[in-house]
């Protein structure tokens, strides 16, 4: 897993609980890397999960809550840093539909060794999108957070139903995203 994910997790945690608390969590958590991450390095997902678990224990927030919060954080960073992917996109569904065919294609060009989740989308109607997530990593709630942040980014509100699915992968979920309204500006 790319180091930038770890760097951003620690940055988010510092804003939530403070730098000293993050240092305490890092010191108390057994990590092969020692908790020192480079944005360009590669680290096992197990370390990410250990950190999220440790932050959960420290804060009392559930792992699911922290993953969702982190998904929102990462989406916002992505939107700030990679505006090119948002060009011509006027709504969340169009953005979500572009992940597999545009965003991941470009990520693989930059990082051929990266293991990305897979997404299949189906536009049921103008107000409903089905999105299936499949990954070797247990990051379904992280994906939920990214979807929520995408909707917020485009000023849309929706009900998101998350259903576990067995796709022969270690982790999978189907998200049924039903638009309810456009948020007030």
C-alpha positions as protocol buffer text, in pm:
chain_id: "A"
residue {
  index: 1
  type: UNK
  ca { x: 0 y: 0 z: 0 }
}
residue {
  index: 2
  type: UNK
  ca { x: 137 y: 341 z: -96 }
}
residue {
  index: 3
  type: UNK
  ca { x: 293 y: 542 z: 183 }
}
residue {
  index: 4
  type: UNK
  ca { x: 89 y: 850 z: 105 }
}
residue {
  index: 5
  type: UNK
  ca { x: -212 y: 668 z: 255 }
}
residue {
  index: 6
  type: UNK
  ca { x: -24 y: 624 z: 583 }
}
residue {
  index: 7
  type: UNK
  ca { x: 101 y: 982 z: 581 }
}
residue {
  index: 8
  type: UNK
  ca { x: -256 y: 1107 z: 533 }
}
residue {
  index: 9
  type: UNK
  ca { x: -392 y: 876 z: 805 }
}
residue {
  index: 10
  type: UNK
  ca { x: -143 y: 1020 z: 1053 }
}
residue {
  index: 11
  type: UNK
  ca { x: -221 y: 1373 z: 940 }
}
residue {
  index: 12
  type: UNK
  ca { x: -594 y: 1314 z: 989 }
}
residue {
  index: 13
  type: UNK
  ca { x: -531 y: 1158 z: 1330 }
}
residue {
  index: 14
  type: UNK
  ca { x: -323 y: 1459 z: 1436 }
}
residue {
  index: 15
  type: UNK
  ca { x: -614 y: 1690 z: 1355 }
}
residue {
  index: 16
  type: UNK
  ca { x: -853 y: 1467 z: 1552 }
}
residue {
  index: 17
  type: UNK
  ca { x: -649 y: 1380 z: 1862 }
}
residue {
  index: 18
  type: UNK
  ca { x: -331 y: 1590 z: 1845 }
}
residue {
  index: 19
  type: UNK
  ca { x: 30 y: 1518 z: 1761 }
}
residue {
  index: 20
  type: UNK
  ca { x: 127 y: 1396 z: 2109 }
}
residue {
  index: 21
  type: UNK
  ca { x: -157 y: 1143 z: 2116 }
}
residue {
  index: 22
  type: UNK
  ca { x: -59 y: 1019 z: 1770 }
}
residue {
  index: 23
  type: UNK
  ca { x: 299 y: 974 z: 1891 }
}
residue {
  index: 24
  type: UNK
  ca { x: 170 y: 779 z: 2191 }
}
residue {
  index: 25
  type: UNK
  ca { x: -34 y: 550 z: 1965 }
}
residue {
  index: 26
  type: UNK
  ca { x: 263 y: 495 z: 1733 }
}
residue {
  index: 27
  type: UNK
  ca { x: 489 y: 414 z: 2029 }
}
residue {
  index: 28
  type: UNK
  ca { x: 237 y: 165 z: 2169 }
}
residue {
  index: 29
  type: UNK
  ca { x: 162 y: -10 z: 1838 }
}
residue {
  index: 30
  type: UNK
  ca { x: 389 y: -284 z: 1706 }
}
residue {
  index: 31
  type: UNK
  ca { x: 466 y: -187 z: 1347 }
}
residue {
  index: 32
  type: UNK
  ca { x: 735 y: -335 z: 1122 }
}
residue {
  index: 33
  type: UNK
  ca { x: 804 y: 13 z: 986 }
}
residue {
  index: 34
  type: UNK
  ca { x: 834 y: 159 z: 1334 }
}
residue {
  index: 35
  type: UNK
  ca { x: 561 y: 405 z: 1237 }
}
residue {
  index: 36
  type: UNK
  ca { x: 788 y: 605 z: 1007 }
}
residue {
  index: 37
  type: UNK
  ca { x: 626 y: 646 z: 665 }
}
residue {
  index: 38
  type: UNK
  ca { x: 739 y: 803 z: 341 }
}
residue {
  index: 39
  type: UNK
  ca { x: 473 y: 915 z: 94 }
}
residue {
  index: 40
  type: UNK
  ca { x: 653 y: 726 z: -184 }
}
residue {
  index: 41
  type: UNK
  ca { x: 719 y: 409 z: 15 }
}
residue {
  index: 42
  type: UNK
  ca { x: 517 y: 88 z: 18 }
}
residue {
  index: 43
  type: UNK
  ca { x: 383 y: -68 z: 337 }
}
residue {
  index: 44
  type: UNK
  ca { x: 159 y: -363 z: 420 }
}
residue {
  index: 45
  type: UNK
  ca { x: -212 y: -299 z: 464 }
}
residue {
  index: 46
  type: UNK
  ca { x: -186 y: -487 z: 793 }
}
residue {
  index: 47
  type: UNK
  ca { x: -1 y: -184 z: 934 }
}
residue {
  index: 48
  type: UNK
  ca { x: -282 y: 46 z: 825 }
}
residue {
  index: 49
  type: UNK
  ca { x: -534 y: -181 z: 994 }
}
residue {
  index: 50
  type: UNK
  ca { x: -320 y: -196 z: 1309 }
}
residue {
  index: 51
  type: UNK
  ca { x: -306 y: 183 z: 1320 }
}
residue {
  index: 52
  type: UNK
  ca { x: -680 y: 223 z: 1267 }
}
residue {
  index: 53
  type: UNK
  ca { x: -740 y: -34 z: 1540 }
}
residue {
  index: 54
  type: UNK
  ca { x: -503 y: 148 z: 1774 }
}
residue {
  index: 55
  type: UNK
  ca { x: -669 y: 484 z: 1703 }
}
residue {
  index: 56
  type: UNK
  ca { x: -1004 y: 318 z: 1766 }
}
residue {
  index: 57
  type: UNK
  ca { x: -888 y: 191 z: 2105 }
}
residue {
  index: 58
  type: UNK
  ca { x: -741 y: 531 z: 2190 }
}
residue {
  index: 59
  type: UNK
  ca { x: -1045 y: 738 z: 2089 }
}
residue {
  index: 60
  type: UNK
  ca { x: -1332 y: 498 z: 2157 }
}
residue {
  index: 61
  type: UNK
  ca { x: -1454 y: 547 z: 1801 }
}
residue {
  index: 62
  type: UNK
  ca { x: -1532 y: 231 z: 1607 }
}
residue {
  index: 63
  type: UNK
  ca { x: -1299 y: 110 z: 1334 }
}
residue {
  index: 64
  type: UNK
  ca { x: -1588 y: 156 z: 1086 }
}
residue {
  index: 65
  type: UNK
  ca { x: -1631 y: 519 z: 1192 }
}
residue {
  index: 66
  type: UNK
  ca { x: -1258 y: 589 z: 1160 }
}
residue {
  index: 67
  type: UNK
  ca { x: -1237 y: 422 z: 818 }
}
residue {
  index: 68
  type: UNK
  ca { x: -1537 y: 624 z: 696 }
}
residue {
  index: 69
  type: UNK
  ca { x: -1387 y: 944 z: 834 }
}
residue {
  index: 70
  type: UNK
  ca { x: -1055 y: 862 z: 668 }
}
residue {
  index: 71
  type: UNK
  ca { x: -1229 y: 792 z: 336 }
}
residue {
  index: 72
  type: UNK
  ca { x: -1379 y: 1141 z: 348 }
}
residue {
  index: 73
  type: UNK
  ca { x: -1039 y: 1289 z: 438 }
}
residue {
  index: 74
  type: UNK
  ca { x: -863 y: 1115 z: 148 }
}
residue {
  index: 75
  type: UNK
  ca { x: -1131 y: 1213 z: -102 }
}
residue {
  index: 76
  type: UNK
  ca { x: -1094 y: 1578 z: -5 }
}
residue {
  index: 77
  type: UNK
  ca { x: -715 y: 1555 z: -46 }
}
residue {
  index: 78
  type: UNK
  ca { x: -763 y: 1382 z: -380 }
}
residue {
  index: 79
  type: UNK
  ca { x: -1004 y: 1655 z: -497 }
}
residue {
  index: 80
  type: UNK
  ca { x: -751 y: 1924 z: -399 }
}
residue {
  index: 81
  type: UNK
  ca { x: -450 y: 1757 z: -559 }
}
residue {
  index: 82
  type: UNK
  ca { x: -596 y: 1597 z: -872 }
}
residue {
  index: 83
  type: UNK
  ca { x: -842 y: 1848 z: -1011 }
}
residue {
  index: 84
  type: UNK
  ca { x: -791 y: 1709 z: -1362 }
}
residue {
  index: 85
  type: UNK
  ca { x: -1004 y: 1407 z: -1271 }
}
residue {
  index: 86
  type: UNK
  ca { x: -1295 y: 1636 z: -1185 }
}
residue {
  index: 87
  type: UNK
  ca { x: -1291 y: 1829 z: -1512 }
}
residue {
  index: 88
  type: UNK
  ca { x: -1616 y: 1784 z: -1700 }
}
residue {
  index: 89
  type: UNK
  ca { x: -1781 y: 1604 z: -1408 }
}
residue {
  index: 90
  type: UNK
  ca { x: -2097 y: 1779 z: -1291 }
}
residue {
  index: 91
  type: UNK
  ca { x: -2228 y: 1524 z: -1044 }
}
residue {
  index: 92
  type: UNK
  ca { x: -2120 y: 1251 z: -804 }
}
residue {
  index: 93
  type: UNK
  ca { x: -2246 y: 963 z: -1017 }
}
residue {
  index: 94
  type: UNK
  ca { x: -2034 y: 1068 z: -1314 }
}
residue {
  index: 95
  type: UNK
  ca { x: -1730 y: 1093 z: -1087 }
}
residue {
  index: 96
  type: UNK
  ca { x: -1792 y: 755 z: -925 }
}
residue {
  index: 97
  type: UNK
  ca { x: -1844 y: 592 z: -1266 }
}
residue {
  index: 98
  type: UNK
  ca { x: -1505 y: 727 z: -1378 }
}
residue {
  index: 99
  type: UNK
  ca { x: -1298 y: 566 z: -1103 }
}
residue {
  index: 100
  type: UNK
  ca { x: -1229 y: 233 z: -1272 }
}
residue {
  index: 101
  type: UNK
  ca { x: -1198 y: 355 z: -1631 }
}
residue {
  index: 102
  type: UNK
  ca { x: -1015 y: 684 z: -1575 }
}
residue {
  index: 103
  type: UNK
  ca { x: -871 y: 737 z: -1229 }
}
residue {
  index: 104
  type: UNK
  ca { x: -736 y: 385 z: -1173 }
}
residue {
  index: 105
  type: UNK
  ca { x: -597 y: 373 z: -1529 }
}
residue {
  index: 106
  type: UNK
  ca { x: -386 y: 681 z: -1456 }
}
residue {
  index: 107
  type: UNK
  ca { x: -281 y: 555 z: -1112 }
}
residue {
  index: 108
  type: UNK
  ca { x: -159 y: 229 z: -1268 }
}
residue {
  index: 109
  type: UNK
  ca { x: 50 y: 426 z: -1519 }
}
residue {
  index: 110
  type: UNK
  ca { x: 228 y: 602 z: -1233 }
}
residue {
  index: 111
  type: UNK
  ca { x: 247 y: 302 z: -1000 }
}
residue {
  index: 112
  type: UNK
  ca { x: 231 y: -25 z: -1201 }
}
residue {
  index: 113
  type: UNK
  ca { x: 284 y: -234 z: -887 }
}
residue {
  index: 114
  type: UNK
  ca { x: -13 y: -84 z: -700 }
}
residue {
  index: 115
  type: UNK
  ca { x: -300 y: -313 z: -600 }
}
residue {
  index: 116
  type: UNK
  ca { x: -621 y: -118 z: -642 }
}
residue {
  index: 117
  type: UNK
  ca { x: -975 y: -221 z: -557 }
}
residue {
  index: 118
  type: UNK
  ca { x: -1212 y: -288 z: -844 }
}
residue {
  index: 119
  type: UNK
  ca { x: -1536 y: -103 z: -900 }
}
residue {
  index: 120
  type: UNK
  ca { x: -1832 y: -190 z: -1117 }
}
residue {
  index: 121
  type: UNK
  ca { x: -2107 y: 66 z: -1158 }
}
residue {
  index: 122
  type: UNK
  ca { x: -2459 y: 41 z: -1290 }
}
residue {
  index: 123
  type: UNK
  ca { x: -2676 y: 349 z: -1337 }
}
residue {
  index: 124
  type: UNK
  ca { x: -3016 y: 209 z: -1244 }
}
residue {
  index: 125
  type: UNK
  ca { x: -3193 y: 536 z: -1322 }
}
residue {
  index: 126
  type: UNK
  ca { x: -3124 y: 910 z: -1306 }
}
residue {
  index: 127
  type: UNK
  ca { x: -3130 y: 904 z: -925 }
}
residue {
  index: 128
  type: UNK
  ca { x: -2982 y: 561 z: -844 }
}
residue {
  index: 129
  type: UNK
  ca { x: -2634 y: 418 z: -888 }
}
residue {
  index: 130
  type: UNK
  ca { x: -2521 y: 71 z: -788 }
}
residue {
  index: 131
  type: UNK
  ca { x: -2152 y: 43 z: -716 }
}
residue {
  index: 132
  type: UNK
  ca { x: -1978 y: -285 z: -638 }
}
residue {
  index: 133
  type: UNK
  ca { x: -1646 y: -274 z: -451 }
}
residue {
  index: 134
  type: UNK
  ca { x: -1408 y: -572 z: -458 }
}
residue {
  index: 135
  type: UNK
  ca { x: -1069 y: -575 z: -288 }
}
residue {
  index: 136
  type: UNK
  ca { x: -815 y: -788 z: -110 }
}
residue {
  index: 137
  type: UNK
  ca { x: -817 y: -523 z: 162 }
}
residue {
  index: 138
  type: UNK
  ca { x: -1078 y: -477 z: 438 }
}
residue {
  index: 139
  type: UNK
  ca { x: -1160 y: -117 z: 346 }
}
residue {
  index: 140
  type: UNK
  ca { x: -1533 y: -124 z: 272 }
}
residue {
  index: 141
  type: UNK
  ca { x: -1606 y: 154 z: 523 }
}
residue {
  index: 142
  type: UNK
  ca { x: -1319 y: 361 z: 380 }
}
residue {
  index: 143
  type: UNK
  ca { x: -1492 y: 329 z: 41 }
}
residue {
  index: 144
  type: UNK
  ca { x: -1822 y: 437 z: 204 }
}
residue {
  index: 145
  type: UNK
  ca { x: -1648 y: 752 z: 330 }
}
residue {
  index: 146
  type: UNK
  ca { x: -1513 y: 831 z: -15 }
}
residue {
  index: 147
  type: UNK
  ca { x: -1863 y: 795 z: -165 }
}
residue {
  index: 148
  type: UNK
  ca { x: -2007 y: 1023 z: 104 }
}
residue {
  index: 149
  type: UNK
  ca { x: -1738 y: 1284 z: 40 }
}
residue {
  index: 150
  type: UNK
  ca { x: -1796 y: 1265 z: -335 }
}
residue {
  index: 151
  type: UNK
  ca { x: -2164 y: 1341 z: -284 }
}
residue {
  index: 152
  type: UNK
  ca { x: -2077 y: 1635 z: -57 }
}
residue {
  index: 153
  type: UNK
  ca { x: -1821 y: 1761 z: -311 }
}
residue {
  index: 154
  type: UNK
  ca { x: -2090 y: 1779 z: -578 }
}
residue {
  index: 155
  type: UNK
  ca { x: -2353 y: 1921 z: -342 }
}
residue {
  index: 156
  type: UNK
  ca { x: -2575 y: 1614 z: -352 }
}
residue {
  index: 157
  type: UNK
  ca { x: -2751 y: 1419 z: -80 }
}
residue {
  index: 158
  type: UNK
  ca { x: -2825 y: 1049 z: -99 }
}
residue {
  index: 159
  type: UNK
  ca { x: -2919 y: 743 z: 98 }
}
residue {
  index: 160
  type: UNK
  ca { x: -2638 y: 486 z: 75 }
}
residue {
  index: 161
  type: UNK
  ca { x: -2721 y: 123 z: 143 }
}
residue {
  index: 162
  type: UNK
  ca { x: -2415 y: -98 z: 192 }
}
residue {
  index: 163
  type: UNK
  ca { x: -2460 y: -472 z: 146 }
}
residue {
  index: 164
  type: UNK
  ca { x: -2178 y: -727 z: 182 }
}
residue {
  index: 165
  type: UNK
  ca { x: -2125 y: -940 z: -129 }
}
residue {
  index: 166
  type: UNK
  ca { x: -1921 y: -1251 z: -189 }
}
residue {
  index: 167
  type: UNK
  ca { x: -1731 y: -1209 z: -514 }
}
residue {
  index: 168
  type: UNK
  ca { x: -1462 y: -1463 z: -447 }
}
residue {
  index: 169
  type: UNK
  ca { x: -1255 y: -1175 z: -309 }
}
residue {
  index: 170
  type: UNK
  ca { x: -1158 y: -1127 z: 52 }
}
residue {
  index: 171
  type: UNK
  ca { x: -1382 y: -818 z: 80 }
}
residue {
  index: 172
  type: UNK
  ca { x: -1673 y: -693 z: -125 }
}
residue {
  index: 173
  type: UNK
  ca { x: -1974 y: -470 z: -91 }
}
residue {
  index: 174
  type: UNK
  ca { x: -2253 y: -336 z: -303 }
}
residue {
  index: 175
  type: UNK
  ca { x: -2344 y: 27 z: -250 }
}
residue {
  index: 176
  type: UNK
  ca { x: -2690 y: 133 z: -360 }
}
residue {
  index: 177
  type: UNK
  ca { x: -2675 y: 512 z: -382 }
}
residue {
  index: 178
  type: UNK
  ca { x: -3012 y: 687 z: -415 }
}
residue {
  index: 179
  type: UNK
  ca { x: -3013 y: 1061 z: -457 }
}
residue {
  index: 180
  type: UNK
  ca { x: -3256 y: 1244 z: -233 }
}
residue {
  index: 181
  type: UNK
  ca { x: -3183 y: 1611 z: -297 }
}
residue {
  index: 182
  type: UNK
  ca { x: -2932 y: 1871 z: -401 }
}
residue {
  index: 183
  type: UNK
  ca { x: -2772 y: 2037 z: -101 }
}
residue {
  index: 184
  type: UNK
  ca { x: -2817 y: 2411 z: -53 }
}
residue {
  index: 185
  type: UNK
  ca { x: -2511 y: 2609 z: -153 }
}
